[in-house]
Amino acid sequence: PVAFVVGLVGSQLEWLLRGDPPPTAQEEKSISEQREDRKLQEIAGEDLTKVVSLKDKLEFAPRAVLNRNRPEKS
């Protein structure tokens, strides 16, 4: 009971000092929602049809894994 009263008084005191009402759970966005919004803003101006083909990429896996048991060609 004492901790509840102290917490309630502290939150009201903070609300009075800040001057703005405390945010409700409905107004706050979760971290994942904020991340999704930021990603959408980043890709809003990009052309998503221009992608690098796999043939143009240098390597998609380490060369040591692909050529482990193959002899070197010379």
PQR file of N, CA, C, O and H, with PARSE charges and radii, in Angstrom:
ATOM      1  N   PRO A   1       0.814  -1.200   0.000 -0.5600 1.5000
ATOM      2  CA  PRO A   1       0.000   0.000   0.000  0.2800 2.0000
ATOM      3  C   PRO A   1       0.860   1.267   0.000  0.5500 1.7000
ATOM      4  O   PRO A   1       0.524   2.245  -0.667 -0.5500 1.4000
ATOM      5  N   VAL A   2       1.958   1.250   0.740 -0.4000 1.5000
ATOM      6  CA  VAL A   2       2.803   2.437   0.810 -0.0000 2.0000
ATOM      7  C   VAL A   2       3.466   2.697  -0.539  0.5500 1.7000
ATOM      8  O   VAL A   2       3.549   3.844  -0.978 -0.5500 1.4000
ATOM      9  H   VAL A   2       2.231   0.456   1.282  0.4000 1.0000
ATOM     10  N   ALA A   3       3.935   1.649  -1.195 -0.4000 1.5000
ATOM     11  CA  ALA A   3       4.591   1.801  -2.490 -0.0000 2.0000
ATOM     12  C   ALA A   3       3.606   2.331  -3.538  0.5500 1.7000
ATOM     13  O   ALA A   3       3.982   3.121  -4.404 -0.5500 1.4000
ATOM     14  H   ALA A   3       3.868   0.717  -0.838  0.4000 1.0000
ATOM     15  N   PHE A   4       2.364   1.902  -3.455 -0.4000 1.5000
ATOM     16  CA  PHE A   4       1.346   2.380  -4.385 -0.0000 2.0000
ATOM     17  C   PHE A   4       1.110   3.881  -4.214  0.5500 1.7000
ATOM     18  O   PHE A   4       1.018   4.621  -5.193 -0.5500 1.4000
ATOM     19  H   PHE A   4       2.058   1.260  -2.752  0.4000 1.0000
ATOM     20  N   VAL A   5       1.015   4.316  -2.966 -0.4000 1.5000
ATOM     21  CA  VAL A   5       0.776   5.730  -2.685 -0.0000 2.0000
ATOM     22  C   VAL A   5       1.965   6.567  -3.134  0.5500 1.7000
ATOM     23  O   VAL A   5       1.788   7.629  -3.732 -0.5500 1.4000
ATOM     24  H   VAL A   5       1.089   3.716  -2.170  0.4000 1.0000
ATOM     25  N   VAL A   6       3.179   6.093  -2.849 -0.4000 1.5000
ATOM     26  CA  VAL A   6       4.380   6.828  -3.253 -0.0000 2.0000
ATOM     27  C   VAL A   6       4.453   6.907  -4.778  0.5500 1.7000
ATOM     28  O   VAL A   6       4.792   7.959  -5.321 -0.5500 1.4000
ATOM     29  H   VAL A   6       3.322   5.231  -2.363  0.4000 1.0000
ATOM     30  N   GLY A   7       4.145   5.823  -5.473 -0.4000 1.5000
ATOM     31  CA  GLY A   7       4.169   5.825  -6.930 -0.0000 2.0000
ATOM     32  C   GLY A   7       3.120   6.750  -7.516  0.5500 1.7000
ATOM     33  O   GLY A   7       3.381   7.452  -8.493 -0.5500 1.4000
ATOM     34  H   GLY A   7       3.870   4.968  -5.032  0.4000 1.0000
ATOM     35  N   LEU A   8       1.943   6.752  -6.928 -0.4000 1.5000
ATOM     36  CA  LEU A   8       0.869   7.612  -7.406 -0.0000 2.0000
ATOM     37  C   LEU A   8       1.215   9.086  -7.208  0.5500 1.7000
ATOM     38  O   LEU A   8       1.005   9.906  -8.101 -0.5500 1.4000
ATOM     39  H   LEU A   8       1.731   6.182  -6.134  0.4000 1.0000
ATOM     40  N   VAL A   9       1.743   9.414  -6.035 -0.4000 1.5000
ATOM     41  CA  VAL A   9       2.133  10.799  -5.761 -0.0000 2.0000
ATOM     42  C   VAL A   9       3.270  11.217  -6.692  0.5500 1.7000
ATOM     43  O   VAL A   9       3.277  12.339  -7.199 -0.5500 1.4000
ATOM     44  H   VAL A   9       1.914   8.747  -5.309  0.4000 1.0000
ATOM     45  N   GLY A  10       4.222  10.323  -6.917 -0.4000 1.5000
ATOM     46  CA  GLY A  10       5.356  10.630  -7.796 -0.0000 2.0000
ATOM     47  C   GLY A  10       4.918  10.856  -9.224  0.5500 1.7000
ATOM     48  O   GLY A  10       5.410  11.768  -9.888 -0.5500 1.4000
ATOM     49  H   GLY A  10       4.216   9.412  -6.505  0.4000 1.0000
ATOM     50  N   SER A  11       3.995  10.035  -9.708 -0.4000 1.5000
ATOM     51  CA  SER A  11       3.537  10.209 -11.089 -0.0000 2.0000
ATOM     52  C   SER A  11       2.739  11.502 -11.245  0.5500 1.7000
ATOM     53  O   SER A  11       2.855  12.179 -12.267 -0.5500 1.4000
ATOM     54  H   SER A  11       3.595   9.294  -9.168  0.4000 1.0000
ATOM     55  N   GLN A  12       1.940  11.847 -10.252 -0.4000 1.5000
ATOM     56  CA  GLN A  12       1.183  13.098 -10.325 -0.0000 2.0000
ATOM     57  C   GLN A  12       2.115  14.307 -10.250  0.5500 1.7000
ATOM     58  O   GLN A  12       1.905  15.300 -10.946 -0.5500 1.4000
ATOM     59  H   GLN A  12       1.846  11.297  -9.422  0.4000 1.0000
ATOM     60  N   LEU A  13       3.138  14.222  -9.409 -0.4000 1.5000
ATOM     61  CA  LEU A  13       4.107  15.305  -9.302 -0.0000 2.0000
ATOM     62  C   LEU A  13       4.867  15.481 -10.624  0.5500 1.7000
ATOM     63  O   LEU A  13       5.096  16.607 -11.065 -0.5500 1.4000
ATOM     64  H   LEU A  13       3.309  13.415  -8.844  0.4000 1.0000
ATOM     65  N   GLU A  14       5.250  14.378 -11.245 -0.4000 1.5000
ATOM     66  CA  GLU A  14       5.937  14.455 -12.531 -0.0000 2.0000
ATOM     67  C   GLU A  14       5.013  15.055 -13.591  0.5500 1.7000
ATOM     68  O   GLU A  14       5.459  15.849 -14.420 -0.5500 1.4000
ATOM     69  H   GLU A  14       5.063  13.464 -10.886  0.4000 1.0000
ATOM     70  N   TRP A  15       3.750  14.689 -13.572 -0.4000 1.5000
ATOM     71  CA  TRP A  15       2.794  15.220 -14.533 -0.0000 2.0000
ATOM     72  C   TRP A  15       2.636  16.730 -14.356  0.5500 1.7000
ATOM     73  O   TRP A  15       2.519  17.464 -15.337 -0.5500 1.4000
ATOM     74  H   TRP A  15       3.388  14.044 -12.899  0.4000 1.0000
ATOM     75  N   LEU A  16       2.633  17.189 -13.105 -0.4000 1.5000
ATOM     76  CA  LEU A  16       2.513  18.621 -12.851 -0.0000 2.0000
ATOM     77  C   LEU A  16       3.758  19.381 -13.307  0.5500 1.7000
ATOM     78  O   LEU A  16       3.648  20.486 -13.838 -0.5500 1.4000
ATOM     79  H   LEU A  16       2.729  16.592 -12.309  0.4000 1.0000
ATOM     80  N   LEU A  17       4.936  18.799 -13.105 -0.4000 1.5000
ATOM     81  CA  LEU A  17       6.181  19.464 -13.495 -0.0000 2.0000
ATOM     82  C   LEU A  17       6.338  19.522 -15.016  0.5500 1.7000
ATOM     83  O   LEU A  17       6.802  20.528 -15.554 -0.5500 1.4000
ATOM     84  H   LEU A  17       5.025  17.901 -12.673  0.4000 1.0000
ATOM     85  N   ARG A  18       5.958  18.468 -15.696 -0.4000 1.5000
ATOM     86  CA  ARG A  18       6.097  18.438 -17.152 -0.0000 2.0000
ATOM     87  C   ARG A  18       5.028  19.274 -17.835  0.5500 1.7000
ATOM     88  O   ARG A  18       5.299  19.932 -18.839 -0.5500 1.4000
ATOM     89  H   ARG A  18       5.581  17.651 -15.259  0.4000 1.0000
ATOM     90  N   GLY A  19       3.831  19.251 -17.306 -0.4000 1.5000
ATOM     91  CA  GLY A  19       2.768  20.062 -17.870 -0.0000 2.0000
ATOM     92  C   GLY A  19       1.956  19.371 -18.937  0.5500 1.7000
ATOM     93  O   GLY A  19       0.881  19.861 -19.285 -0.5500 1.4000
ATOM     94  H   GLY A  19       3.610  18.716 -16.490  0.4000 1.0000
ATOM     95  N   ASP A  20       2.415  18.254 -19.475 -0.4000 1.5000
ATOM     96  CA  ASP A  20       1.634  17.548 -20.474 -0.0000 2.0000
ATOM     97  C   ASP A  20       1.031  16.292 -19.858  0.5500 1.7000
ATOM     98  O   ASP A  20       1.603  15.732 -18.922 -0.5500 1.4000
ATOM     99  H   ASP A  20       3.287  17.855 -19.192  0.4000 1.0000
ATOM    100  N   PRO A  21      -0.091  15.848 -20.355 -0.5600 1.5000
ATOM    101  CA  PRO A  21      -0.712  14.666 -19.774  0.2800 2.0000
ATOM    102  C   PRO A  21       0.113  13.417 -20.063  0.5500 1.7000
ATOM    103  O   PRO A  21       0.786  13.341 -21.091 -0.5500 1.4000
ATOM    104  N   PRO A  22       0.065  12.455 -19.175 -0.5600 1.5000
ATOM    105  CA  PRO A  22       0.824  11.226 -19.426  0.2800 2.0000
ATOM    106  C   PRO A  22       0.251  10.478 -20.625  0.5500 1.7000
ATOM    107  O   PRO A  22      -0.967  10.435 -20.800 -0.5500 1.4000
ATOM    108  N   PRO A  23       1.106   9.892 -21.446 -0.5600 1.5000
ATOM    109  CA  PRO A  23       0.608   9.202 -22.640  0.2800 2.0000
ATOM    110  C   PRO A  23      -0.172   7.951 -22.252  0.5500 1.7000
ATOM    111  O   PRO A  23       0.175   7.243 -21.306 -0.5500 1.4000
ATOM    112  N   THR A  24      -1.215   7.706 -22.996 -0.4000 1.5000
ATOM    113  CA  THR A  24      -1.998   6.499 -22.755 -0.0000 2.0000
ATOM    114  C   THR A  24      -1.429   5.351 -23.565  0.5500 1.7000
ATOM    115  O   THR A  24      -0.626   5.564 -24.474 -0.5500 1.4000
ATOM    116  H   THR A  24      -1.497   8.281 -23.764  0.4000 1.0000
ATOM    117  N   ALA A  25      -1.832   4.161 -23.247 -0.4000 1.5000
ATOM    118  CA  ALA A  25      -1.310   2.984 -23.936 -0.0000 2.0000
ATOM    119  C   ALA A  25      -1.736   2.970 -25.400  0.5500 1.7000
ATOM    120  O   ALA A  25      -1.031   2.401 -26.234 -0.5500 1.4000
ATOM    121  H   ALA A  25      -2.484   3.988 -22.509  0.4000 1.0000
ATOM    122  N   GLN A  26      -2.864   3.576 -25.731 -0.4000 1.5000
ATOM    123  CA  GLN A  26      -3.334   3.579 -27.108 -0.0000 2.0000
ATOM    124  C   GLN A  26      -2.542   4.558 -27.965  0.5500 1.7000
ATOM    125  O   GLN A  26      -2.402   4.330 -29.167 -0.5500 1.4000
ATOM    126  H   GLN A  26      -3.437   4.038 -25.054  0.4000 1.0000
ATOM    127  N   GLU A  27      -2.022   5.630 -27.395 -0.4000 1.5000
ATOM    128  CA  GLU A  27      -1.295   6.633 -28.159 -0.0000 2.0000
ATOM    129  C   GLU A  27       0.136   6.205 -28.463  0.5500 1.7000
ATOM    130  O   GLU A  27       0.692   6.596 -29.489 -0.5500 1.4000
ATOM    131  H   GLU A  27      -2.136   5.814 -26.419  0.4000 1.0000
ATOM    132  N   GLU A  28       0.734   5.413 -27.591 -0.4000 1.5000
ATOM    133  CA  GLU A  28       2.116   5.016 -27.771 -0.0000 2.0000
ATOM    134  C   GLU A  28       2.217   3.905 -28.810  0.5500 1.7000
ATOM    135  O   GLU A  28       1.372   3.011 -28.863 -0.5500 1.4000
ATOM    136  H   GLU A  28       0.282   5.096 -26.757  0.4000 1.0000
ATOM    137  N   LYS A  29       3.257   3.974 -29.633 -0.4000 1.5000
ATOM    138  CA  LYS A  29       3.517   2.922 -30.596 -0.0000 2.0000
ATOM    139  C   LYS A  29       4.582   2.001 -30.032  0.5500 1.7000
ATOM    140  O   LYS A  29       5.484   2.440 -29.318 -0.5500 1.4000
ATOM    141  H   LYS A  29       3.943   4.700 -29.590  0.4000 1.0000
ATOM    142  N   SER A  30       4.472   0.740 -30.352 -0.4000 1.5000
ATOM    143  CA  SER A  30       5.476  -0.203 -29.901 -0.0000 2.0000
ATOM    144  C   SER A  30       6.757  -0.001 -30.704  0.5500 1.7000
ATOM    145  O   SER A  30       6.758   0.685 -31.727 -0.5500 1.4000
ATOM    146  H   SER A  30       3.740   0.384 -30.932  0.4000 1.0000
ATOM    147  N   ILE A  31       7.816  -0.587 -30.245 -0.4000 1.5000
ATOM    148  CA  ILE A  31       9.112  -0.450 -30.910 -0.0000 2.0000
ATOM    149  C   ILE A  31       9.051  -1.053 -32.308  0.5500 1.7000
ATOM    150  O   ILE A  31       9.623  -0.503 -33.250 -0.5500 1.4000
ATOM    151  H   ILE A  31       7.815  -1.144 -29.414  0.4000 1.0000
ATOM    152  N   SER A  32       8.362  -2.181 -32.445 -0.4000 1.5000
ATOM    153  CA  SER A  32       8.277  -2.806 -33.764 -0.0000 2.0000
ATOM    154  C   SER A  32       7.469  -1.937 -34.736  0.5500 1.7000
ATOM    155  O   SER A  32       7.794  -1.879 -35.922 -0.5500 1.4000
ATOM    156  H   SER A  32       7.898  -2.628 -31.680  0.4000 1.0000
ATOM    157  N   GLU A  33       6.421  -1.263 -34.247 -0.4000 1.5000
ATOM    158  CA  GLU A  33       5.662  -0.365 -35.107 -0.0000 2.0000
ATOM    159  C   GLU A  33       6.499   0.842 -35.515  0.5500 1.7000
ATOM    160  O   GLU A  33       6.428   1.285 -36.661 -0.5500 1.4000
ATOM    161  H   GLU A  33       6.158  -1.311 -33.283  0.4000 1.0000
ATOM    162  N   GLN A  34       7.289   1.378 -34.590 -0.4000 1.5000
ATOM    163  CA  GLN A  34       8.164   2.500 -34.921 -0.0000 2.0000
ATOM    164  C   GLN A  34       9.205   2.082 -35.953  0.5500 1.7000
ATOM    165  O   GLN A  34       9.518   2.851 -36.862 -0.5500 1.4000
ATOM    166  H   GLN A  34       7.347   1.018 -33.658  0.4000 1.0000
ATOM    167  N   ARG A  35       9.743   0.879 -35.821 -0.4000 1.5000
ATOM    168  CA  ARG A  35      10.735   0.365 -36.769 -0.0000 2.0000
ATOM    169  C   ARG A  35      10.116   0.202 -38.150  0.5500 1.7000
ATOM    170  O   ARG A  35      10.730   0.568 -39.153 -0.5500 1.4000
ATOM    171  H   ARG A  35       9.489   0.255 -35.082  0.4000 1.0000
ATOM    172  N   GLU A  36       8.902  -0.347 -38.210 -0.4000 1.5000
ATOM    173  CA  GLU A  36       8.234  -0.518 -39.498 -0.0000 2.0000
ATOM    174  C   GLU A  36       7.959   0.829 -40.157  0.5500 1.7000
ATOM    175  O   GLU A  36       8.138   0.974 -41.367 -0.5500 1.4000
ATOM    176  H   GLU A  36       8.404  -0.645 -37.396  0.4000 1.0000
ATOM    177  N   ASP A  37       7.528   1.808 -39.380 -0.4000 1.5000
ATOM    178  CA  ASP A  37       7.286   3.149 -39.933 -0.0000 2.0000
ATOM    179  C   ASP A  37       8.563   3.760 -40.484  0.5500 1.7000
ATOM    180  O   ASP A  37       8.549   4.375 -41.550 -0.5500 1.4000
ATOM    181  H   ASP A  37       7.382   1.690 -38.397  0.4000 1.0000
ATOM    182  N   ARG A  38       9.672   3.594 -39.763 -0.4000 1.5000
ATOM    183  CA  ARG A  38      10.949   4.146 -40.218 -0.0000 2.0000
ATOM    184  C   ARG A  38      11.403   3.464 -41.508  0.5500 1.7000
ATOM    185  O   ARG A  38      11.898   4.134 -42.415 -0.5500 1.4000
ATOM    186  H   ARG A  38       9.684   3.094 -38.897  0.4000 1.0000
ATOM    187  N   LYS A  39      11.240   2.138 -41.603 -0.4000 1.5000
ATOM    188  CA  LYS A  39      11.632   1.423 -42.813 -0.0000 2.0000
ATOM    189  C   LYS A  39      10.775   1.851 -44.005  0.5500 1.7000
ATOM    190  O   LYS A  39      11.285   1.985 -45.117 -0.5500 1.4000
ATOM    191  H   LYS A  39      10.838   1.595 -40.866  0.4000 1.0000
ATOM    192  N   LEU A  40       9.482   2.065 -43.779 -0.4000 1.5000
ATOM    193  CA  LEU A  40       8.612   2.520 -44.856 -0.0000 2.0000
ATOM    194  C   LEU A  40       9.007   3.899 -45.346  0.5500 1.7000
ATOM    195  O   LEU A  40       8.944   4.170 -46.546 -0.5500 1.4000
ATOM    196  H   LEU A  40       9.067   1.956 -42.875  0.4000 1.0000
ATOM    197  N   GLN A  41       9.415   4.782 -44.434 -0.4000 1.5000
ATOM    198  CA  GLN A  41       9.859   6.112 -44.827 -0.0000 2.0000
ATOM    199  C   GLN A  41      11.164   6.051 -45.609  0.5500 1.7000
ATOM    200  O   GLN A  41      11.370   6.840 -46.531 -0.5500 1.4000
ATOM    201  H   GLN A  41       9.467   4.562 -43.460  0.4000 1.0000
ATOM    202  N   GLU A  42      12.053   5.116 -45.249 -0.4000 1.5000
ATOM    203  CA  GLU A  42      13.328   4.993 -45.949 -0.0000 2.0000
ATOM    204  C   GLU A  42      13.147   4.512 -47.380  0.5500 1.7000
ATOM    205  O   GLU A  42      13.851   4.976 -48.277 -0.5500 1.4000
ATOM    206  H   GLU A  42      11.886   4.475 -44.500  0.4000 1.0000
ATOM    207  N   ILE A  43      12.217   3.588 -47.613 -0.4000 1.5000
ATOM    208  CA  ILE A  43      12.061   3.030 -48.951 -0.0000 2.0000
ATOM    209  C   ILE A  43      11.001   3.760 -49.770  0.5500 1.7000
ATOM    210  O   ILE A  43      10.721   3.364 -50.901 -0.5500 1.4000
ATOM    211  H   ILE A  43      11.645   3.211 -46.884  0.4000 1.0000
ATOM    212  N   ALA A  44      10.412   4.809 -49.224 -0.4000 1.5000
ATOM    213  CA  ALA A  44       9.337   5.512 -49.930 -0.0000 2.0000
ATOM    214  C   ALA A  44       9.831   6.129 -51.233  0.5500 1.7000
ATOM    215  O   ALA A  44       9.091   6.133 -52.217 -0.5500 1.4000
ATOM    216  H   ALA A  44      10.640   5.131 -48.305  0.4000 1.0000
ATOM    217  N   GLY A  45      11.048   6.648 -51.275 -0.4000 1.5000
ATOM    218  CA  GLY A  45      11.544   7.318 -52.473 -0.0000 2.0000
ATOM    219  C   GLY A  45      12.355   6.437 -53.390  0.5500 1.7000
ATOM    220  O   GLY A  45      12.800   6.900 -54.439 -0.5500 1.4000
ATOM    221  H   GLY A  45      11.649   6.645 -50.476  0.4000 1.0000
ATOM    222  N   GLU A  46      12.565   5.186 -53.035 -0.4000 1.5000
ATOM    223  CA  GLU A  46      13.406   4.305 -53.842 -0.0000 2.0000
ATOM    224  C   GLU A  46      12.588   3.572 -54.903  0.5500 1.7000
ATOM    225  O   GLU A  46      11.392   3.332 -54.734 -0.5500 1.4000
ATOM    226  H   GLU A  46      12.203   4.809 -52.182  0.4000 1.0000
ATOM    227  N   ASP A  47      13.257   3.224 -55.994 -0.4000 1.5000
ATOM    228  CA  ASP A  47      12.630   2.408 -57.024 -0.0000 2.0000
ATOM    229  C   ASP A  47      12.906   0.948 -56.690  0.5500 1.7000
ATOM    230  O   ASP A  47      14.046   0.493 -56.782 -0.5500 1.4000
ATOM    231  H   ASP A  47      14.228   3.419 -56.131  0.4000 1.0000
ATOM    232  N   LEU A  48      11.885   0.227 -56.309 -0.4000 1.5000
ATOM    233  CA  LEU A  48      12.062  -1.145 -55.846 -0.0000 2.0000
ATOM    234  C   LEU A  48      12.178  -2.148 -56.985  0.5500 1.7000
ATOM    235  O   LEU A  48      12.416  -3.330 -56.740 -0.5500 1.4000
ATOM    236  H   LEU A  48      10.959   0.597 -56.234  0.4000 1.0000
ATOM    237  N   THR A  49      12.017  -1.701 -58.222 -0.4000 1.5000
ATOM    238  CA  THR A  49      12.145  -2.622 -59.347 -0.0000 2.0000
ATOM    239  C   THR A  49      13.590  -2.792 -59.793  0.5500 1.7000
ATOM    240  O   THR A  49      13.908  -3.732 -60.521 -0.5500 1.4000
ATOM    241  H   THR A  49      11.824  -0.740 -58.421  0.4000 1.0000
ATOM    242  N   LYS A  50      14.457  -1.901 -59.368 -0.4000 1.5000
ATOM    243  CA  LYS A  50      15.867  -1.995 -59.742 -0.0000 2.0000
ATOM    244  C   LYS A  50      16.623  -2.761 -58.663  0.5500 1.7000
ATOM    245  O   LYS A  50      16.938  -2.217 -57.605 -0.5500 1.4000
ATOM    246  H   LYS A  50      14.199  -1.137 -58.776  0.4000 1.0000
ATOM    247  N   VAL A  51      16.906  -4.018 -58.941 -0.4000 1.5000
ATOM    248  CA  VAL A  51      17.647  -4.863 -58.011 -0.0000 2.0000
ATOM    249  C   VAL A  51      18.845  -5.463 -58.738  0.5500 1.7000
ATOM    250  O   VAL A  51      18.843  -5.576 -59.964 -0.5500 1.4000
ATOM    251  H   VAL A  51      16.649  -4.460 -59.801  0.4000 1.0000
ATOM    252  N   VAL A  52      19.839  -5.835 -57.999 -0.4000 1.5000
ATOM    253  CA  VAL A  52      21.032  -6.448 -58.561 -0.0000 2.0000
ATOM    254  C   VAL A  52      20.743  -7.924 -58.774  0.5500 1.7000
ATOM    255  O   VAL A  52      20.275  -8.606 -57.863 -0.5500 1.4000
ATOM    256  H   VAL A  52      19.841  -5.742 -57.003  0.4000 1.0000
ATOM    257  N   SER A  53      21.022  -8.425 -59.986 -0.4000 1.5000
ATOM    258  CA  SER A  53      20.772  -9.841 -60.245 -0.0000 2.0000
ATOM    259  C   SER A  53      21.837 -10.680 -59.557  0.5500 1.7000
ATOM    260  O   SER A  53      22.919 -10.192 -59.229 -0.5500 1.4000
ATOM    261  H   SER A  53      21.403  -7.871 -60.726  0.4000 1.0000
ATOM    262  N   LEU A  54      21.517 -11.934 -59.348 -0.4000 1.5000
ATOM    263  CA  LEU A  54      22.469 -12.827 -58.692 -0.0000 2.0000
ATOM    264  C   LEU A  54      23.693 -13.069 -59.550  0.5500 1.7000
ATOM    265  O   LEU A  54      24.773 -13.335 -59.022 -0.5500 1.4000
ATOM    266  H   LEU A  54      20.639 -12.331 -59.615  0.4000 1.0000
ATOM    267  N   LYS A  55      23.548 -12.981 -60.872 -0.4000 1.5000
ATOM    268  CA  LYS A  55      24.689 -13.168 -61.756 -0.0000 2.0000
ATOM    269  C   LYS A  55      25.693 -12.033 -61.615  0.5500 1.7000
ATOM    270  O   LYS A  55      26.897 -12.236 -61.770 -0.5500 1.4000
ATOM    271  H   LYS A  55      22.671 -12.764 -61.301  0.4000 1.0000
ATOM    272  N   ASP A  56      25.194 -10.846 -61.321 -0.4000 1.5000
ATOM    273  CA  ASP A  56      26.077  -9.695 -61.198 -0.0000 2.0000
ATOM    274  C   ASP A  56      26.779  -9.628 -59.853  0.5500 1.7000
ATOM    275  O   ASP A  56      27.808  -8.967 -59.719 -0.5500 1.4000
ATOM    276  H   ASP A  56      24.216 -10.682 -61.195  0.4000 1.0000
ATOM    277  N   LYS A  57      26.236 -10.298 -58.873 -0.4000 1.5000
ATOM    278  CA  LYS A  57      26.897 -10.292 -57.567 -0.0000 2.0000
ATOM    279  C   LYS A  57      28.167 -11.122 -57.643  0.5500 1.7000
ATOM    280  O   LYS A  57      28.218 -12.132 -58.345 -0.5500 1.4000
ATOM    281  H   LYS A  57      25.399 -10.835 -58.982  0.4000 1.0000
ATOM    282  N   LEU A  58      29.176 -10.699 -56.929 -0.4000 1.5000
ATOM    283  CA  LEU A  58      30.455 -11.404 -56.994 -0.0000 2.0000
ATOM    284  C   LEU A  58      30.357 -12.794 -56.363  0.5500 1.7000
ATOM    285  O   LEU A  58      30.673 -13.798 -57.001 -0.5500 1.4000
ATOM    286  H   LEU A  58      29.135  -9.878 -56.358  0.4000 1.0000
ATOM    287  N   GLU A  59      29.932 -12.838 -55.148 -0.4000 1.5000
ATOM    288  CA  GLU A  59      29.811 -14.116 -54.461 -0.0000 2.0000
ATOM    289  C   GLU A  59      28.616 -14.064 -53.536  0.5500 1.7000
ATOM    290  O   GLU A  59      28.365 -13.042 -52.898 -0.5500 1.4000
ATOM    291  H   GLU A  59      29.676 -12.022 -54.630  0.4000 1.0000
ATOM    292  N   PHE A  60      27.887 -15.143 -53.460 -0.4000 1.5000
ATOM    293  CA  PHE A  60      26.790 -15.217 -52.516 -0.0000 2.0000
ATOM    294  C   PHE A  60      27.108 -16.172 -51.378  0.5500 1.7000
ATOM    295  O   PHE A  60      26.360 -16.248 -50.404 -0.5500 1.4000
ATOM    296  H   PHE A  60      28.092 -15.974 -53.979  0.4000 1.0000
ATOM    297  N   ALA A  61      28.209 -16.899 -51.493 -0.4000 1.5000
ATOM    298  CA  ALA A  61      28.677 -17.776 -50.426 -0.0000 2.0000
ATOM    299  C   ALA A  61      30.197 -17.718 -50.429  0.5500 1.7000
ATOM    300  O   ALA A  61      30.798 -17.425 -51.462 -0.5500 1.4000
ATOM    301  H   ALA A  61      28.817 -16.837 -52.285  0.4000 1.0000
ATOM    302  N   PRO A  62      30.825 -17.990 -49.301 -0.5600 1.5000
ATOM    303  CA  PRO A  62      32.286 -17.957 -49.263  0.2800 2.0000
ATOM    304  C   PRO A  62      32.895 -18.973 -50.228  0.5500 1.7000
ATOM    305  O   PRO A  62      32.406 -20.093 -50.369 -0.5500 1.4000
ATOM    306  N   ARG A  63      33.963 -18.555 -50.880 -0.4000 1.5000
ATOM    307  CA  ARG A  63      34.613 -19.416 -51.855 -0.0000 2.0000
ATOM    308  C   ARG A  63      35.171 -20.680 -51.206  0.5500 1.7000
ATOM    309  O   ARG A  63      35.202 -21.728 -51.851 -0.5500 1.4000
ATOM    310  H   ARG A  63      34.361 -17.645 -50.765  0.4000 1.0000
ATOM    311  N   ALA A  64      35.603 -20.614 -49.978 -0.4000 1.5000
ATOM    312  CA  ALA A  64      36.174 -21.766 -49.298 -0.0000 2.0000
ATOM    313  C   ALA A  64      35.140 -22.867 -49.115  0.5500 1.7000
ATOM    314  O   ALA A  64      35.493 -24.046 -49.145 -0.5500 1.4000
ATOM    315  H   ALA A  64      35.579 -19.762 -49.455  0.4000 1.0000
ATOM    316  N   VAL A  65      33.897 -22.521 -48.930 -0.4000 1.5000
ATOM    317  CA  VAL A  65      32.859 -23.529 -48.739 -0.0000 2.0000
ATOM    318  C   VAL A  65      32.550 -24.222 -50.058  0.5500 1.7000
ATOM    319  O   VAL A  65      32.376 -25.440 -50.093 -0.5500 1.4000
ATOM    320  H   VAL A  65      33.610 -21.563 -48.906  0.4000 1.0000
ATOM    321  N   LEU A  66      32.481 -23.454 -51.142 -0.4000 1.5000
ATOM    322  CA  LEU A  66      32.112 -24.037 -52.428 -0.0000 2.0000
ATOM    323  C   LEU A  66      33.235 -24.847 -53.050  0.5500 1.7000
ATOM    324  O   LEU A  66      32.967 -25.845 -53.719 -0.5500 1.4000
ATOM    325  H   LEU A  66      32.623 -22.465 -51.113  0.4000 1.0000
ATOM    326  N   ASN A  67      34.462 -24.456 -52.854 -0.4000 1.5000
ATOM    327  CA  ASN A  67      35.588 -25.097 -53.518 -0.0000 2.0000
ATOM    328  C   ASN A  67      36.458 -25.891 -52.555  0.5500 1.7000
ATOM    329  O   ASN A  67      37.658 -26.039 -52.787 -0.5500 1.4000
ATOM    330  H   ASN A  67      34.680 -23.645 -52.311  0.4000 1.0000
ATOM    331  N   ARG A  68      35.890 -26.386 -51.514 -0.4000 1.5000
ATOM    332  CA  ARG A  68      36.697 -27.065 -50.500 -0.0000 2.0000
ATOM    333  C   ARG A  68      37.370 -28.322 -51.047  0.5500 1.7000
ATOM    334  O   ARG A  68      38.561 -28.527 -50.815 -0.5500 1.4000
ATOM    335  H   ARG A  68      34.916 -26.266 -51.326  0.4000 1.0000
ATOM    336  N   ASN A  69      36.643 -29.153 -51.756 -0.4000 1.5000
ATOM    337  CA  ASN A  69      37.198 -30.429 -52.182 -0.0000 2.0000
ATOM    338  C   ASN A  69      37.568 -30.466 -53.669  0.5500 1.7000
ATOM    339  O   ASN A  69      37.913 -31.526 -54.192 -0.5500 1.4000
ATOM    340  H   ASN A  69      35.675 -28.987 -51.945  0.4000 1.0000
ATOM    341  N   ARG A  70      37.499 -29.337 -54.340 -0.4000 1.5000
ATOM    342  CA  ARG A  70      37.830 -29.308 -55.755 -0.0000 2.0000
ATOM    343  C   ARG A  70      39.289 -28.908 -55.942  0.5500 1.7000
ATOM    344  O   ARG A  70      39.770 -27.989 -55.280 -0.5500 1.4000
ATOM    345  H   ARG A  70      37.218 -28.477 -53.915  0.4000 1.0000
ATOM    346  N   PRO A  71      39.990 -29.587 -56.830 -0.5600 1.5000
ATOM    347  CA  PRO A  71      41.377 -29.169 -57.099  0.2800 2.0000
ATOM    348  C   PRO A  71      41.382 -27.863 -57.873  0.5500 1.7000
ATOM    349  O   PRO A  71      40.439 -27.572 -58.609 -0.5500 1.4000
ATOM    350  N   GLU A  72      42.413 -27.090 -57.716 -0.4000 1.5000
ATOM    351  CA  GLU A  72      42.554 -25.818 -58.385 -0.0000 2.0000
ATOM    352  C   GLU A  72      42.814 -26.063 -59.888  0.5500 1.7000
ATOM    353  O   GLU A  72      43.606 -26.926 -60.267 -0.5500 1.4000
ATOM    354  H   GLU A  72      43.179 -27.326 -57.118  0.4000 1.0000
ATOM    355  N   LYS A  73      42.124 -25.278 -60.719 -0.4000 1.5000
ATOM    356  CA  LYS A  73      42.359 -25.376 -62.162 -0.0000 2.0000
ATOM    357  C   LYS A  73      43.484 -24.433 -62.545  0.5500 1.7000
ATOM    358  O   LYS A  73      43.541 -23.294 -62.082 -0.5500 1.4000
ATOM    359  H   LYS A  73      41.481 -24.577 -60.411  0.4000 1.0000
ATOM    360  N   SER A  74      44.368 -24.912 -63.383 -0.4000 1.5000
ATOM    361  CA  SER A  74      45.459 -24.048 -63.817 -0.0000 2.0000
ATOM    362  C   SER A  74      45.645 -24.070 -65.297  0.5500 1.7000
ATOM    363  O   SER A  74      46.528 -23.390 -65.819 -0.5500 1.4000
ATOM    364  H   SER A  74      44.322 -25.838 -63.759  0.4000 1.0000
TER
END
